[in-house]
Each structure stands twice: as C-alpha cells, then as structure tokens.
Amino acid sequence: MNKPVDSKYSVLVADDAPFIREIILNFLSVGTSFEVVAEAENGQEAVEKCMELKPDLVILDIVMPVMSGLDAIIKLRELEFTSPVLACSTNHTEYVVSQALSSGFNDFLQKPFQREALVKRLTSLIEKSK
C-alpha cells in the first residue's frame, strides 16, 4: 500500500453518533497522512461504502443500528475486503476486544480516545499492511 509522498490514505468512518464522526474527521483533517473520504451511520451502510470506495482504512464502531460493527466486519471479510479495520467502542471488556479481533478487526481502540492515540493506531495499521 505505497502512496506518493503528497498523497493521503483514505479513511471511512462508521459510527451511529454524528458527533463521534465529526471528532474523528477533525482529528484527521490537519497534520496527518489520512483523509476521511466517507462516513456511515450503521454497519450496512459501512459495508456498501467500503465495497464501493475501497478505502485504505476503516474505523468501525461496534454497536450500531441496522447492522452491528461485528456483523459488518464479518460481512466485509466474507466479501474479501482486505483493508485494515479498526474497531472502536466504549465497551472494552476483555470479551468484547477478543470477540472483535477474532471476528476480523485488525485492532481495537477504546472510546473516548485522544487524537494522538488514533493517529498512532492508524499509522501502525498502515505499516503492518504494507
């Protein structure tokens, strides 16, 4: 996943809370190598947009209406979507994290999170995917 020096990695953000999507957009909009190219408010919309846009990275909330993040990641992997997907949730029990990672997520980030933690996690996912 090599990009030209002036190019940014495309990110899809899926969360049912508009304010969380806005926070992530603001975190990534300045001074990072990431650009939010699409948003989704549920898992089904996230799957559709991922398959259409093929973003470099996906940030996916676990608890969403219509289709959960867990169901969405399973569907994405069934459809052979290979880009890294970061799970985000306020529920970070060992069971939830384990379930997320075994379902196909590449990493897990607990909400609320700081900008630096998000950028560091996304950068790590890109490095691992090269």
HELIX and SHEET records of a PDB file:
HELIX    1   1 PRO A   18  SER A   29  1                                  12    
HELIX    2   2 GLY A   43  LEU A   53  1                                  11    
HELIX    3   3 GLY A   69  GLU A   78  1                                  10    
HELIX    4   4 GLU A   94  SER A  103  1                                  10    
HELIX    5   5 ARG A  115  SER A  129  1                                  15    
SHEET    1   A 5 PHE A  34  ALA A  40  0                                        
SHEET    2   A 5 TYR A   9  ALA A  14  1                                        
SHEET    3   A 5 LEU A  57  ASP A  61  1                                        
SHEET    4   A 5 VAL A  85  SER A  89  1                                        
SHEET    5   A 5 ASP A 107  GLN A 110  1                                        
END                                                                             
